[in-house]
Amino acid sequence: MTLHVGLVLVAFCLFLWVGSADGVVAETGPAGPSVTIDASKTGEPISKYIYGQFIEHLGRCIYGGIWAEMIEDRKFFYPVGDKESPWKPVGGAVVTMVREGAYVGQHTPEVRLSGDGSPAGLAHAGLGLIKDREYVGRILLAGDPQAAPVHVSLVWGPGPDDRRSVTIERIAASYEKSPLRFKAGADTEDGRLEIVSRGKGAFRVGTVSLMPADNVRGMRADTLTLLKELNAPVYRWPGGNFVSGYNWKDGIGEPDRRPPKKNPAWKGVEHNDFGIDEFMVFCRELNTEPLVVVNSGLGDVPLAVDKLQYANGSTDTPMGRLRAENGHPEPYKVTWWGIGNEMYGNWQLGHMPLAKYVQKHNAFAAAMRKVDPSIKLIAVGSVGPWSTQMLKDCADHMDLISEHFYCGAQKDLVVHVRQIPGNVRRIANAHRSYRSTIDSLKGKDIRIAMDEWNYWYGPDLYGEIGTRYFLKDALGVAAGFNEYSRNSDIIFMANYAQTVNVIGAIKTSKTAAAFETTGLVLKLYRHHFGVLPVAVGGQAEPLDVAAAWTPDRKALTLSVVNPTKETRRVTLDVKGTSLTGEGTLWRIAGSDPMAYNEPGKPPAVRIEELPCRGITDRLEVPPISVSLYSLTVR
């Protein structure tokens, strides 16, 4: 799959206004849309928060995507040798799971050695390794002194030299931590970590950790690099359905002592290695704001209040003091707080009738604002009876109201693309009608937080709900941002769901990370689309066209999404300003709507940046494309 770029695209951009001396442009495509732009008519500024992201403890979004841990079950939630466990016995080892004195969780593996000098232990396969890259970690061991030494080896091949080992000479009755460091000797997708002894007696493995040495405070460096390019202004965490069964206190304190638990909403294990403190580190690394959701499903008001106090309280408060004891003395000063997730759905843990939930929401809001009156609260909404009743009964207890939508695949390209802006418009219009019909909204400006939105379809190629995105999906997301700009008066925040792997804008393999087609659009608009929307009229269909001033009003940005398989010639009528004809074009385009990117391979879809000259009253856009122009004005 290749992009529709090259000489044709360059010619379109550089020489759109090449013709005879009287300015006639050669007919290179069918007569097409005409667009009127009145730059003197502006809407409300586009909130930066519409470029938000969402991460949840689900699939490989955090573990295997953002978090750098390579060991899948490092705290032995599953018994060694179980079909769900990545750990298998090695040699003549007899491995049993002991509950008494377990280091963390319900049980700990004990390796009983044969005593005849043969190697025995346990091993974890399926590790992705890169030649000459260093890997660091730790292991906690306890057991019989005669079980020493224990050899921990990173293995990348079948030969005797295809490994590096760390020897732990001493084992004590109580657990002791030993550092690990290796350098891989070859590339492989099936590396192995072995923990083996030739001694006597038995030893126990409390926990094991292994990460690339270039990890950034526990996060994958390659993923973090792309997230910084994305430059999202806010991240919603920890869910999602996950939050309704999550006790945030399981995710604080010494990481090796945090209990592994079954994910309450999804498949797999919640390792509790990435909790609220790690999330705050994540936000600071990305220079972004946190949006923390509290558990209003199975959770209660004290649990939510404690979480807020832990995040924002001074060290004079019990939870603020606990945060300081965990190594974070300064309050996090979190502004944005979501109360619950999709509580309208019977799939949600703790789901209850609407009449009961409005009381629960108000109790949460009142208690949280008592702890910190400066916070901004986002309530659970869903267009229809749920949002209507929430706005009637809870308007004094919210600052924004959440809405969600997802779209599936459609065979027709234009229909597929139009789903996203159509849903944005549907929800925006519904809330405009609420403002005119709900008395409790008089004098209030409760705007929408579209804190989950995306396409969601296709097979799970990148773990649970790890669906792939195509060029056609990128066009829909771009049209969605155009629609957000047209509804800047009522949509304040939007959080693309999700960020990494799980219906994500970025996909990862064991050793690489890459932008999805949709991620390229998120990056493009965040960096280059204007902030003050201007009026766009005329007959743009089948194109989707939006325009906005840059902050300094030195340039007019123009986005044109062409969801057809034909080149479209657009006539422009620009009022309220005068274009110089100069500018820059960023374009995402291709000949195949099913083109996609894959980590570890050259991108099939990318952002092309080109200079533009001579654009004043017409332009041409290639098929299956997103074209974002920044046109300077006189």
Secondary structure as the mmCIF struct_conf table of DSSP 4:
data_model
#
loop_
_struct_conf.conf_type_id
_struct_conf.id
_struct_conf.beg_label_comp_id
_struct_conf.beg_label_asym_id
_struct_conf.beg_label_seq_id
_struct_conf.end_label_comp_id
_struct_conf.end_label_asym_id
_struct_conf.end_label_seq_id
BEND BEND1 HIS A 4 HIS A 4
BEND BEND2 GLY A 6 GLY A 6
HELX_RH_AL_P HELX_RH_AL_P1 LEU A 7 LEU A 14
TURN_TY1_P TURN_TY1_P1 LEU A 16 TRP A 17
STRN STRN1 GLY A 19 GLY A 19
TURN_TY1_P TURN_TY1_P2 ALA A 21 ASP A 22
HELX_LH_PP_P HELX_LH_PP_P1 VAL A 24 VAL A 24
STRN STRN2 VAL A 25 VAL A 25
HELX_LH_PP_P HELX_LH_PP_P2 ALA A 26 ALA A 26
BEND BEND3 GLY A 29 GLY A 29
STRN STRN3 SER A 34 THR A 42
BEND BEND4 GLU A 44 GLU A 44
HELX_LH_PP_P HELX_LH_PP_P3 PRO A 45 SER A 47
HELX_RH_3T_P HELX_RH_3T_P1 LYS A 48 TYR A 51
STRN STRN4 GLY A 52 PHE A 54
BEND BEND5 HIS A 57 LEU A 58
TURN_TY1_P TURN_TY1_P3 GLY A 59 ARG A 60
BEND BEND6 CYS A 61 CYS A 61
TURN_TY1_P TURN_TY1_P4 ILE A 62 ILE A 62
STRN STRN5 TYR A 63 TYR A 63
TURN_TY1_P TURN_TY1_P5 GLY A 64 ILE A 66
STRN STRN6 TRP A 67 TRP A 67
TURN_TY1_P TURN_TY1_P6 GLU A 72 LYS A 75
BEND BEND7 PHE A 77 TYR A 78
HELX_LH_PP_P HELX_LH_PP_P4 PRO A 79 PRO A 79
TURN_TY1_P TURN_TY1_P7 VAL A 80 GLY A 81
BEND BEND8 ASP A 82 ASP A 82
TURN_TY1_P TURN_TY1_P8 LYS A 83 GLU A 84
BEND BEND9 PRO A 86 PRO A 86
STRN STRN7 TRP A 87 GLY A 91
TURN_TY1_P TURN_TY1_P9 GLY A 92 GLY A 92
STRN STRN8 VAL A 94 VAL A 98
TURN_TY1_P TURN_TY1_P10 GLU A 100 GLY A 101
BEND BEND10 TYR A 103 GLN A 106
STRN STRN9 THR A 108 ARG A 112
BEND BEND11 GLY A 115 GLY A 117
STRN STRN10 ALA A 120 LEU A 129
TURN_TY1_P TURN_TY1_P11 LYS A 131 ASP A 132
STRN STRN11 GLU A 134 GLY A 143
HELX_RH_3T_P HELX_RH_3T_P2 PRO A 145 ALA A 147
STRN STRN12 VAL A 150 VAL A 155
BEND BEND12 GLY A 157 GLY A 159
TURN_TY1_P TURN_TY1_P12 PRO A 160 ASP A 161
BEND BEND13 ASP A 162 ASP A 162
STRN STRN13 ARG A 163 ILE A 168
BEND BEND14 ALA A 173 SER A 174
STRN STRN14 GLU A 176 LYS A 183
BEND BEND15 GLY A 185 ALA A 186
STRN STRN15 THR A 188 SER A 197
BEND BEND16 GLY A 199 GLY A 201
STRN STRN16 ALA A 202 PRO A 212
TURN_TY1_P TURN_TY1_P13 ALA A 213 ASP A 214
STRN STRN17 VAL A 216 VAL A 216
TURN_TY1_P TURN_TY1_P14 ARG A 217 GLY A 218
STRN STRN18 MET A 219 MET A 219
HELX_RH_AL_P HELX_RH_AL_P2 ALA A 221 LEU A 230
TURN_TY1_P TURN_TY1_P15 ASN A 231 ASN A 231
BEND BEND17 PRO A 233 PRO A 233
STRN STRN19 VAL A 234 TRP A 237
BEND BEND18 PRO A 238 PRO A 238
BEND BEND19 GLY A 240 GLY A 240
HELX_RH_3T_P HELX_RH_3T_P3 ASN A 241 GLY A 245
HELX_RH_3T_P HELX_RH_3T_P4 TRP A 248 GLY A 251
BEND BEND20 ILE A 252 GLY A 253
HELX_RH_3T_P HELX_RH_3T_P5 PRO A 255 ARG A 257
BEND BEND21 ARG A 258 ARG A 258
HELX_LH_PP_P HELX_LH_PP_P5 PRO A 259 PRO A 260
STRN STRN20 LYS A 261 LYS A 262
BEND BEND22 PRO A 264 GLY A 268
STRN STRN21 VAL A 269 GLU A 270
BEND BEND23 PHE A 274 PHE A 274
HELX_RH_AL_P HELX_RH_AL_P3 ILE A 276 LEU A 286
TURN_TY1_P TURN_TY1_P16 ASN A 287 ASN A 287
STRN STRN22 GLU A 289 VAL A 294
BEND BEND24 GLY A 297 LEU A 298
HELX_RH_AL_P HELX_RH_AL_P4 VAL A 301 ASN A 312
TURN_TY1_P TURN_TY1_P17 THR A 315 ASP A 316
BEND BEND25 THR A 317 THR A 317
HELX_RH_AL_P HELX_RH_AL_P5 PRO A 318 GLU A 325
TURN_TY1_P TURN_TY1_P18 ASN A 326 GLY A 327
BEND BEND26 GLU A 330 GLU A 330
STRN STRN23 TRP A 336 ILE A 339
BEND BEND27 ASN A 341 ASN A 341
TURN_TY1_P TURN_TY1_P19 MET A 343 TYR A 344
BEND BEND28 GLY A 345 GLY A 345
TURN_TY1_P TURN_TY1_P20 ASN A 346 TRP A 347
BEND BEND29 GLN A 348 GLN A 348
TURN_TY1_P TURN_TY1_P21 LEU A 349 GLY A 350
HELX_RH_AL_P HELX_RH_AL_P6 LEU A 354 VAL A 371
TURN_TY1_P TURN_TY1_P22 PRO A 373 SER A 374
STRN STRN24 LYS A 376 ALA A 379
TURN_TY1_P TURN_TY1_P23 VAL A 383 GLY A 384
HELX_RH_AL_P HELX_RH_AL_P7 PRO A 385 CYS A 394
HELX_RH_3T_P HELX_RH_3T_P6 ALA A 395 HIS A 397
BEND BEND30 ASP A 399 ASP A 399
STRN STRN25 LEU A 400 CYS A 407
BEND BEND31 LYS A 411 ASP A 412
HELX_RH_AL_P HELX_RH_AL_P8 LEU A 413 THR A 437
HELX_RH_3T_P HELX_RH_3T_P7 ASP A 439 LEU A 441
TURN_TY1_P TURN_TY1_P24 LYS A 442 GLY A 443
STRN STRN26 ARG A 447 TYR A 455
BEND BEND32 GLY A 458 GLY A 458
BEND BEND33 LEU A 461 GLY A 463
TURN_TY1_P TURN_TY1_P25 GLU A 464 ILE A 465
HELX_RH_AL_P HELX_RH_AL_P9 LEU A 471 ARG A 486
TURN_TY1_P TURN_TY1_P26 ASN A 487 ILE A 490
STRN STRN27 ILE A 491 ALA A 497
BEND BEND34 THR A 499 THR A 499
STRN STRN28 VAL A 500 VAL A 500
BEND BEND35 ASN A 501 ASN A 501
TURN_TY1_P TURN_TY1_P27 VAL A 502 ILE A 503
BEND BEND36 ALA A 505 ALA A 505
STRN STRN29 ILE A 506 THR A 508
BEND BEND37 LYS A 510 THR A 511
STRN STRN30 ALA A 513 PHE A 515
HELX_RH_AL_P HELX_RH_AL_P10 THR A 517 HIS A 528
BEND BEND38 PHE A 529 PHE A 529
BEND BEND39 VAL A 531 VAL A 531
STRN STRN31 LEU A 532 GLN A 539
TURN_TY1_P TURN_TY1_P28 GLU A 541 PRO A 542
BEND BEND40 LEU A 543 LEU A 543
STRN STRN32 ASP A 544 TRP A 549
TURN_TY1_P TURN_TY1_P29 PRO A 551 ASP A 552
BEND BEND41 ARG A 553 LYS A 554
STRN STRN33 ALA A 555 ASN A 562
BEND BEND42 THR A 564 GLU A 566
STRN STRN34 ARG A 568 LYS A 575
BEND BEND43 GLY A 576 THR A 577
STRN STRN35 LEU A 579 ALA A 589
BEND BEND44 SER A 591 SER A 591
TURN_TY1_P TURN_TY1_P30 PRO A 593 MET A 594
TURN_TY1_P TURN_TY1_P31 PRO A 599 GLY A 600
BEND BEND45 LYS A 601 LYS A 601
BEND BEND46 ALA A 604 VAL A 605
STRN STRN36 GLU A 608 CYS A 612
BEND BEND47 GLY A 614 GLY A 614
BEND BEND48 THR A 616 ASP A 617
STRN STRN37 ARG A 618 VAL A 621
BEND BEND49 PRO A 623 ILE A 624
STRN STRN38 SER A 625 VAL A 633
#
